[in-house]
Amino acid sequence: MLKNHRFTNYALSDVKKDLIAGLTVGIVAIPLGMAFAIASGVKPEYGLYTTIIAGFLVALFGGSRFQVAGPTGAFIPILLAIVLQYGYEDLLIAGLLAGIFLLIMSFIGVSQLIHFVPRSVTIGFTAGIAVIIFSGQIANFFGLTGVEKKEYFHETIMELMAQAHTWNGYSVLLGVIGFVTILSITKFAPRIPVLLFALVVPTIVSVIWLDGRVETIGTAFGGIPKTLPQFALPTITFNKVLELWQPALIIAMLGAIESLLSTVVADEMTHTKHNPKRELFGQGLANIFTPLFGGIPATGAIARTATNIRSGAVSPLSSIFQSGFVLLFLVLLSPYASYIPLAAMAPILMFVAWNMSARKVFAQIARVRSGDAIVLWVTFLLTIFVNLTVAVQVGILLSAVFFLKKMIGELRIKKQKVTAAEVMQFGEATVKYNIQGPLFFGTAKKFEDQFESWIQEDVKTIIMKMEEVSVIDATGEAAIANLLDYAESEHIRIIIKKLPQEPRSFLKKSGLYDKIGADNFYMVKDLT
């Protein structure tokens, strides 16, 4: 049976289970939080602040028992673009605006519309994001120096090629050790927190044998302070809102999609049911408050949520414990993070990119020669070479165009034999057409193009059998009205047979029903 309440049948004994799950997720969240922040162009501690605050607030106010929120890889390209174009301070404003957008989405019920984003679009931009994340770590993996972060993929590749001669063999060694650690643990000991070990093992090697020969968090960012995140209200002006509302909206849309996908995965794993409106409300609050403490935008993290469930979580307390564990790490152990080599972070993010790339689904859609394949490739390439904002907009628009093209083909008009009963009632000069499919703005012209062939000198009555007309919109209604006017000018009667209740009600509301006349409508039992 599906359960809605997040603390149904919660017992004191479940606290231990949530504590263990929270500690386990926290171990995973620490390296990811720092890595995602660095890849987004900001300091590593901002990723930890996000993990702490967003994880706590979404657990408290969200709509899922098991959701774990924090910084995610999906945000990296758009956050990096904002930082490069506007700066870190404006990223905080964009994150706050995104939180407001998420609250609005919650109140107006946008959670249901998220499910209408075509899969070819989501897979396309997700795969594109994976490519950007992977390529963005090449410099750290090879220890390249003098590499400037670029907004566009092709600029990044050109910069990497220009600085390829600065590669550091010790960085490559640490990167390979990280990869070997990930692959070994994943294959032989999957229950061990692989990402933590992938960070610790190369760090130990670096500290013991390679001290000073590779770049670390300490040398690159000055280490991670032990202090708690400080409250600071960003300076928001009207001009800043005008500049940042569009990227903020993309952050909100992407965050909504990611968080709701994560809750769906959690529901499938646990046979529970989340509250989508409340989930977006929690995500909105988290993204409003996190920037006030220096954090970056956050959303539900599928990998951490799945880890939470597999670790035995029972309630949202597990995510609260996770936030507490990361907070303790920040206060007690953060100075040791200064020793982590950037080359050790690279395999972690490359591994995340590989897992999020949706390779099999991408290949499955791409193999089929259809509009979905075109949408997939266009979204993918625009995500890589332009930006996520344009990719999502064009992908959705293309999907709509292909859908309309398909729906136009769904309208079928066939001439049928007039029955004896119809001849007796309307006379010999009667013709009948069977109309199937939607009659809307995309198919109205195709419908109107048939009029001239229908109107003939010897025709006195036209029967339109519309039993399989699924929908009529304002343009379709206007097309029927044009036919009626055309027929009246030729003294031809129009009969509409077996029109379903919903489109018939629409014609009544528009007034066309009365213009046609109730005597010219025949329901299911009237004519055979």
C-alpha positions as CSV (number, residue, x, y, z in Angstrom):
1,M,0.0,0.0,0.0
2,L,1.3,3.5,-0.9
3,K,2.0,5.7,2.1
4,N,2.0,9.5,2.0
5,H,3.0,10.7,5.4
6,R,6.8,10.8,5.8
7,F,6.8,9.6,9.4
8,T,4.1,7.0,9.3
9,N,4.7,4.3,11.9
10,Y,8.1,5.8,12.8
11,A,9.6,4.2,16.0
12,L,12.4,5.1,18.3
13,S,14.4,2.1,17.0
14,D,14.3,3.7,13.5
15,V,16.5,6.5,14.7
16,K,19.6,4.2,14.6
17,K,18.8,3.2,11.1
18,D,18.5,6.9,10.0
19,L,21.7,7.7,11.8
20,I,23.7,5.0,10.0
21,A,22.2,6.0,6.6
22,G,22.9,9.7,7.3
23,L,26.6,8.9,8.1
24,T,26.9,6.8,5.0
25,V,25.4,9.5,2.8
26,G,27.6,12.1,4.5
27,I,30.7,10.2,3.6
28,V,29.6,10.2,-0.1
29,A,28.4,13.9,0.0
30,I,31.7,15.4,1.3
31,P,33.9,14.7,-1.7
32,L,31.0,15.3,-4.1
33,G,30.2,18.7,-2.5
34,M,33.7,19.9,-2.8
35,A,34.2,18.5,-6.3
36,F,31.0,20.0,-7.7
37,A,31.8,23.4,-6.2
38,I,35.3,23.4,-7.7
39,A,33.9,22.3,-11.1
40,S,31.4,25.1,-10.9
41,G,34.1,27.7,-10.5
42,V,33.8,28.4,-6.8
43,K,35.6,27.5,-3.6
44,P,35.2,23.9,-2.3
45,E,33.7,25.0,1.0
46,Y,30.7,26.5,-0.8
47,G,29.8,23.0,-1.9
48,L,29.9,21.9,1.7
49,Y,27.8,24.8,2.9
50,T,25.2,23.8,0.2
51,T,25.3,20.2,1.3
52,I,24.6,21.1,4.9
53,I,21.9,23.8,4.5
54,A,20.0,22.4,1.4
55,G,20.1,18.8,2.8
56,F,18.6,20.0,6.1
57,L,15.9,22.2,4.6
58,V,14.7,19.8,2.0
59,A,14.6,17.0,4.6
60,L,12.5,19.3,6.8
61,F,10.1,20.8,4.2
62,G,10.3,18.5,1.2
63,G,7.8,16.0,0.0
64,S,9.8,12.7,0.1
65,R,10.9,10.5,2.9
66,F,14.3,9.7,1.4
67,Q,15.3,12.7,-0.8
68,V,18.9,14.0,-0.2
69,A,19.5,17.4,-1.7
70,G,22.8,19.2,-2.4
71,P,25.0,20.4,-5.2
72,T,24.8,18.1,-8.3
73,G,26.7,17.6,-11.5
74,A,23.7,18.7,-13.6
75,F,24.2,22.3,-12.5
76,I,27.9,22.5,-13.2
77,P,27.7,24.0,-16.8
78,I,25.2,26.7,-16.1
79,L,26.8,27.6,-12.7
80,L,30.2,27.9,-14.3
81,A,28.8,30.0,-17.1
82,I,27.2,32.4,-14.5
83,V,30.4,32.6,-12.5
84,L,32.5,33.3,-15.6
85,Q,30.1,35.9,-17.0
86,Y,28.8,37.6,-13.9
87,G,30.9,36.4,-10.9
88,Y,30.2,34.5,-7.7
89,E,28.1,37.2,-6.0
90,D,25.7,37.2,-8.9
91,L,25.6,33.4,-8.7
92,L,24.1,33.8,-5.2
93,I,21.5,36.1,-6.6
94,A,20.6,33.7,-9.4
95,G,20.3,30.9,-6.9
96,L,18.0,32.9,-4.7
97,L,15.8,33.9,-7.7
98,A,15.7,30.2,-8.7
99,G,14.4,29.4,-5.2
100,I,11.6,31.9,-5.7
101,F,10.8,30.4,-9.1
102,L,10.6,27.0,-7.4
103,L,8.2,28.3,-4.8
104,I,6.0,29.7,-7.6
105,M,6.1,26.4,-9.4
106,S,5.0,24.7,-6.2
107,F,2.0,27.0,-5.7
108,I,0.8,26.9,-9.3
109,G,1.2,23.1,-9.7
110,V,4.0,23.1,-12.2
111,S,5.2,19.7,-10.8
112,Q,2.7,18.0,-13.1
113,L,4.0,19.8,-16.2
114,I,7.6,18.7,-15.6
115,H,6.5,15.2,-16.7
116,F,5.7,16.6,-20.1
117,V,9.3,17.6,-20.9
118,P,10.2,15.1,-23.7
119,R,12.6,12.3,-22.8
120,S,14.7,13.1,-25.8
121,V,15.3,16.6,-24.4
122,T,16.3,15.4,-20.9
123,I,18.5,12.7,-22.2
124,G,20.1,15.1,-24.7
125,F,21.0,17.8,-22.2
126,T,22.0,15.3,-19.5
127,A,24.5,13.6,-21.9
128,G,25.7,17.0,-22.9
129,I,26.3,18.0,-19.3
130,A,28.2,14.8,-18.8
131,V,30.6,15.6,-21.7
132,I,31.1,19.1,-20.2
133,I,31.9,17.7,-16.8
134,F,34.3,15.1,-18.1
135,S,36.1,17.5,-20.4
136,G,36.3,20.1,-17.6
137,Q,38.4,17.7,-15.5
138,I,41.0,16.9,-18.1
139,A,43.2,19.8,-16.9
140,N,43.2,18.5,-13.3
141,F,43.8,14.9,-14.3
142,F,46.9,15.8,-16.3
143,G,48.0,18.6,-13.9
144,L,48.0,21.3,-16.6
145,T,49.0,24.7,-15.5
146,G,48.0,28.2,-16.8
147,V,44.6,26.9,-18.0
148,E,41.9,29.5,-18.0
149,K,38.3,28.4,-17.4
150,K,36.2,29.0,-20.5
151,E,32.4,29.2,-21.0
152,Y,32.2,27.2,-24.2
153,F,33.2,23.6,-24.8
154,H,35.2,24.4,-28.0
155,E,37.1,27.1,-26.2
156,T,37.9,24.7,-23.3
157,I,39.3,22.2,-25.8
158,M,41.4,24.8,-27.5
159,E,42.7,26.0,-24.1
160,L,43.6,22.4,-23.1
161,M,45.4,21.9,-26.4
162,A,47.3,25.2,-25.9
163,Q,48.5,24.1,-22.4
164,A,49.0,20.4,-23.1
165,H,52.8,20.8,-22.9
166,T,52.5,21.7,-19.1
167,W,51.2,18.2,-18.1
168,N,52.4,16.8,-14.8
169,G,53.3,13.1,-14.7
170,Y,52.7,13.0,-10.9
171,S,49.1,14.3,-11.4
172,V,48.5,11.6,-14.1
173,L,49.8,9.0,-11.6
174,L,47.3,10.2,-8.9
175,G,44.5,10.3,-11.4
176,V,45.2,6.7,-12.5
177,I,45.3,5.6,-8.9
178,G,41.9,7.2,-8.3
179,F,40.5,5.4,-11.3
180,V,41.9,2.1,-10.3
181,T,40.5,2.6,-6.8
182,I,37.0,3.4,-8.2
183,L,36.9,0.5,-10.6
184,S,38.3,-2.0,-8.0
185,I,35.9,-1.1,-5.2
186,T,32.9,-0.9,-7.6
187,K,33.6,-4.4,-8.8
188,F,34.9,-6.2,-5.7
189,A,33.5,-4.3,-2.8
190,P,30.5,-2.2,-3.9
191,R,29.2,-1.6,-0.3
192,I,32.3,0.4,0.5
193,P,32.0,4.2,0.0
194,V,33.9,4.3,-3.3
195,L,34.1,8.0,-3.7
196,L,35.6,8.6,-0.3
197,F,38.3,5.9,-0.9
198,A,38.9,7.3,-4.4
199,L,39.7,10.6,-2.6
200,V,41.7,9.3,0.4
201,V,44.0,6.8,-1.4
202,P,45.5,9.3,-3.9
203,T,45.7,11.9,-1.1
204,I,47.8,9.5,1.1
205,V,50.1,8.8,-1.8
206,S,50.5,12.5,-2.5
207,V,51.2,13.4,1.1
208,I,53.8,10.6,1.6
209,W,55.6,10.6,-1.7
210,L,54.6,13.6,-3.8
211,D,54.4,16.5,-1.3
212,G,54.6,19.8,-3.2
213,R,54.8,18.2,-6.7
214,V,51.1,18.4,-7.5
215,E,48.4,21.1,-7.0
216,T,46.1,20.6,-4.0
217,I,43.0,22.3,-2.6
218,G,45.3,24.1,-0.2
219,T,47.6,25.5,-2.9
220,A,44.7,26.3,-5.3
221,F,42.1,27.7,-2.9
222,G,44.0,28.4,0.3
223,G,42.4,25.5,2.1
224,I,38.9,25.2,3.7
225,P,38.2,27.3,6.7
226,K,36.9,25.7,9.9
227,T,34.4,28.5,10.5
228,L,30.7,28.0,10.0
229,P,29.0,29.6,7.0
230,Q,28.3,33.3,7.7
231,F,24.9,34.9,6.9
232,A,25.1,37.7,4.3
233,L,22.4,39.2,2.2
234,P,23.4,39.6,-1.5
235,T,22.9,43.1,-3.0
236,I,19.9,42.6,-5.3
237,T,19.0,45.4,-7.7
238,F,16.4,45.6,-10.4
239,N,19.1,45.5,-13.1
240,K,20.5,42.4,-11.5
241,V,17.1,40.7,-11.6
242,L,16.7,41.6,-15.3
243,E,20.2,40.2,-16.1
244,L,19.8,37.0,-14.1
245,W,16.1,35.9,-14.3
246,Q,16.7,33.7,-17.3
247,P,19.6,31.7,-16.0
248,A,17.8,31.5,-12.7
249,L,14.7,30.1,-14.4
250,I,16.8,27.5,-16.1
251,I,18.3,26.6,-12.7
252,A,14.8,26.3,-11.3
253,M,13.5,24.2,-14.2
254,L,16.6,21.9,-14.1
255,G,16.3,21.7,-10.3
256,A,12.6,20.8,-10.5
257,I,13.3,18.1,-13.1
258,E,16.2,16.6,-11.2
259,S,14.5,16.6,-7.8
260,L,11.2,15.1,-9.1
261,L,13.1,12.4,-11.0
262,S,15.0,11.6,-7.8
263,T,11.8,11.3,-5.8
264,V,10.3,9.0,-8.5
265,V,13.4,6.8,-8.3
266,A,13.0,6.8,-4.5
267,D,9.3,5.8,-4.8
268,E,10.1,2.9,-7.1
269,M,12.8,1.7,-4.8
270,T,10.7,1.9,-1.6
271,H,7.1,1.6,-2.8
272,T,6.2,4.9,-1.2
273,K,4.7,8.1,-2.7
274,H,6.1,11.6,-2.6
275,N,4.2,14.9,-2.6
276,P,5.5,16.7,-5.7
277,K,4.1,20.2,-4.7
278,R,5.7,19.9,-1.3
279,E,8.9,18.7,-2.8
280,L,9.2,21.8,-5.0
281,F,8.3,23.9,-2.0
282,G,11.2,22.4,0.0
283,Q,13.6,22.8,-2.9
284,G,12.5,26.4,-3.2
285,L,13.1,27.2,0.4
286,A,16.5,25.5,0.3
287,N,17.6,27.6,-2.7
288,I,16.4,30.8,-1.2
289,F,18.3,30.3,2.1
290,T,21.4,28.5,0.9
291,P,22.8,31.6,-1.0
292,L,22.4,33.6,2.2
293,F,25.1,31.5,3.7
294,G,27.4,31.4,0.6
295,G,26.0,28.1,-0.9
296,I,25.4,27.4,-4.5
297,P,22.1,26.1,-6.1
298,A,21.0,22.6,-5.0
299,T,18.5,20.0,-6.0
300,G,17.6,16.4,-5.2
301,A,20.6,14.1,-5.9
302,I,19.6,10.7,-7.3
303,A,22.9,9.0,-6.4
304,R,22.9,10.2,-2.8
305,T,19.1,9.5,-2.4
306,A,19.6,5.9,-3.7
307,T,22.6,5.5,-1.3
308,N,20.4,6.8,1.5
309,I,17.8,4.1,0.7
310,R,20.3,1.3,0.3
311,S,21.8,2.3,3.7
312,G,18.5,1.6,5.5
313,A,17.0,5.1,5.8
314,V,13.5,5.2,7.2
315,S,12.6,8.9,7.3
316,P,13.9,12.4,6.4
317,L,15.9,12.3,9.6
318,S,18.6,10.5,7.7
319,S,19.3,13.6,5.5
320,I,19.3,15.8,8.6
321,F,21.9,13.5,10.2
322,Q,23.8,13.7,6.9
323,S,23.9,17.5,7.2
324,G,25.0,17.3,10.8
325,F,27.9,14.9,9.8
326,V,29.1,17.2,7.1
327,L,28.9,20.1,9.5
328,L,31.1,18.2,12.0
329,F,33.6,17.5,9.2
330,L,33.7,21.2,8.3
331,V,34.3,22.2,11.9
332,L,36.7,19.5,13.0
333,L,38.5,18.0,9.9
334,S,38.3,20.6,7.1
335,P,42.0,21.7,7.5
336,Y,43.0,18.2,6.3
337,A,41.1,18.7,3.1
338,S,43.9,21.1,2.1
339,Y,46.1,18.1,1.3
340,I,43.6,16.7,-1.3
341,P,45.2,16.9,-4.8
342,L,43.0,18.3,-7.6
343,A,44.1,15.3,-9.6
344,A,42.3,13.1,-7.1
345,M,39.1,15.0,-7.6
346,A,39.2,14.5,-11.4
347,P,38.5,10.8,-11.5
348,I,35.5,11.3,-9.1
349,L,33.9,13.8,-11.4
350,M,34.7,11.8,-14.5
351,F,33.1,8.8,-12.9
352,V,30.0,10.9,-12.0
353,A,29.9,12.1,-15.6
354,W,30.2,8.6,-17.0
355,N,27.3,7.4,-14.8
356,M,25.0,10.3,-15.6
357,S,25.6,10.2,-19.4
358,A,22.7,7.8,-20.0
359,R,24.8,6.1,-22.7
360,K,22.4,3.2,-23.4
361,V,19.3,5.3,-23.5
362,F,21.0,7.8,-25.7
363,A,22.1,5.1,-28.2
364,Q,18.6,3.6,-28.1
365,I,16.9,6.9,-29.1
366,A,19.6,7.8,-31.5
367,R,19.3,4.5,-33.5
368,V,15.7,5.2,-34.4
369,R,15.4,7.5,-37.3
370,S,12.7,9.8,-36.0
371,G,12.0,13.3,-34.7
372,D,13.0,12.1,-31.2
373,A,16.5,11.3,-32.5
374,I,16.8,14.8,-34.1
375,V,15.7,16.4,-30.9
376,L,18.2,14.3,-28.9
377,W,21.1,15.3,-31.1
378,V,20.2,19.0,-31.4
379,T,19.7,19.3,-27.6
380,F,23.0,17.4,-26.9
381,L,25.0,19.5,-29.3
382,L,23.5,22.8,-28.2
383,T,24.2,21.9,-24.6
384,I,27.9,21.3,-25.4
385,F,28.6,24.1,-27.9
386,V,26.2,26.9,-26.9
387,N,24.6,26.6,-23.4
388,L,21.9,24.7,-21.5
389,T,19.4,27.5,-21.7
390,V,19.3,27.5,-25.5
391,A,19.4,23.7,-25.6
392,V,16.4,23.2,-23.5
393,Q,14.4,25.9,-25.3
394,V,15.2,24.7,-28.8
395,G,14.8,21.0,-27.7
396,I,11.2,21.6,-26.4
397,L,10.3,23.8,-29.4
398,L,11.6,21.1,-31.8
399,S,9.7,18.4,-29.9
400,A,6.5,20.5,-30.2
401,V,7.0,20.9,-34.0
402,F,7.5,17.2,-34.5
403,F,4.5,16.5,-32.3
404,L,2.3,18.8,-34.4
405,K,3.6,17.3,-37.6
406,K,2.7,13.9,-36.3
407,M,-0.7,15.1,-35.1
408,I,-1.4,16.6,-38.6
409,G,-1.0,13.1,-40.0
410,E,-3.4,11.8,-37.5
411,L,-6.3,13.6,-39.1
412,R,-7.9,11.2,-41.7
413,I,-10.9,12.0,-43.9
414,K,-12.5,9.2,-45.8
415,K,-15.6,9.1,-48.0
416,Q,-18.0,6.4,-46.9
417,K,-21.0,4.7,-48.4
418,V,-24.3,6.2,-47.4
419,T,-26.6,3.7,-45.6
420,A,-30.2,3.0,-46.6
421,A,-31.5,4.7,-43.4
422,E,-29.6,7.8,-44.2
423,V,-30.9,7.9,-47.8
424,M,-34.4,7.5,-46.6
425,Q,-34.0,10.4,-44.1
426,F,-31.9,12.8,-46.2
427,G,-32.5,11.8,-49.8
428,E,-30.4,10.4,-52.6
429,A,-28.2,13.5,-53.0
430,T,-26.3,12.7,-49.8
431,V,-22.6,12.1,-49.2
432,K,-20.9,10.9,-46.1
433,Y,-17.3,11.5,-44.8
434,N,-15.7,9.8,-41.8
435,I,-13.4,12.2,-39.9
436,Q,-10.9,10.7,-37.5
437,G,-8.3,12.4,-35.3
438,P,-7.8,15.9,-33.8
439,L,-9.3,19.0,-35.4
440,F,-7.1,21.8,-34.1
441,F,-4.9,24.6,-35.4
442,G,-2.4,22.1,-36.8
443,T,-5.0,20.2,-38.9
444,A,-7.6,22.8,-39.6
445,K,-6.1,23.7,-43.0
446,K,-6.0,20.1,-44.1
447,F,-9.7,19.9,-43.2
448,E,-10.6,23.1,-45.1
449,D,-8.7,21.9,-48.2
450,Q,-11.4,19.2,-48.6
451,F,-14.3,21.6,-48.9
452,E,-14.2,22.2,-52.6
453,S,-14.3,18.5,-53.4
454,W,-17.3,18.0,-51.0
455,I,-19.4,20.8,-52.5
456,Q,-20.9,19.4,-55.7
457,E,-23.9,20.5,-57.8
458,D,-25.9,17.4,-57.1
459,V,-25.1,17.2,-53.4
460,K,-27.9,18.4,-51.0
461,T,-26.7,16.9,-47.7
462,I,-23.2,16.3,-46.3
463,I,-22.9,13.9,-43.3
464,M,-19.8,14.2,-41.2
465,K,-19.3,11.2,-39.0
466,M,-17.1,12.5,-36.2
467,E,-17.2,9.6,-33.7
468,E,-13.4,9.4,-33.7
469,V,-12.6,13.2,-33.5
470,S,-10.6,13.4,-30.3
471,V,-10.5,17.1,-29.8
472,I,-11.7,20.4,-31.4
473,D,-10.0,23.7,-30.6
474,A,-10.9,27.3,-31.6
475,T,-9.2,27.0,-35.0
476,G,-11.0,23.7,-35.6
477,E,-14.3,25.3,-34.6
478,A,-13.6,28.1,-37.1
479,A,-12.9,25.6,-39.8
480,I,-16.3,23.9,-39.2
481,A,-18.0,27.3,-39.2
482,N,-16.3,28.1,-42.6
483,L,-17.6,24.8,-44.0
484,L,-21.1,25.7,-42.7
485,D,-21.0,29.1,-44.4
486,Y,-19.7,27.6,-47.6
487,A,-22.4,24.9,-47.6
488,E,-25.2,27.4,-46.8
489,S,-24.1,29.5,-49.8
490,E,-24.7,26.4,-52.0
491,H,-27.9,25.4,-50.2
492,I,-26.3,22.2,-48.7
493,R,-27.3,20.9,-45.3
494,I,-24.5,19.8,-42.9
495,I,-25.2,16.8,-40.6
496,I,-22.8,16.0,-37.8
497,K,-23.0,12.4,-36.6
498,K,-21.8,10.8,-33.3
499,L,-19.6,13.8,-32.2
500,P,-18.2,12.9,-28.7
501,Q,-19.4,14.7,-25.6
502,E,-16.3,16.8,-25.0
503,P,-16.0,18.4,-28.4
504,R,-19.8,18.8,-28.6
505,S,-19.7,20.7,-25.3
506,F,-17.0,23.0,-26.8
507,L,-19.2,23.8,-29.8
508,K,-22.1,24.6,-27.5
509,K,-19.9,27.0,-25.5
510,S,-18.7,28.7,-28.7
511,G,-22.2,29.1,-30.1
512,L,-21.5,27.1,-33.2
513,Y,-23.8,24.3,-32.0
514,D,-26.8,26.6,-32.2
515,K,-25.7,27.9,-35.5
516,I,-25.6,24.4,-37.0
517,G,-28.8,23.6,-35.2
518,A,-29.7,20.8,-32.8
519,D,-31.7,19.0,-35.5
520,N,-28.4,18.5,-37.5
521,F,-26.6,16.6,-34.7
522,Y,-27.2,12.9,-34.4
523,M,-25.9,10.9,-31.5
524,V,-24.8,7.3,-31.3
525,K,-28.3,5.7,-31.4
526,D,-29.9,8.0,-34.0
527,L,-28.3,6.7,-37.2
528,T,-26.7,3.3,-37.8
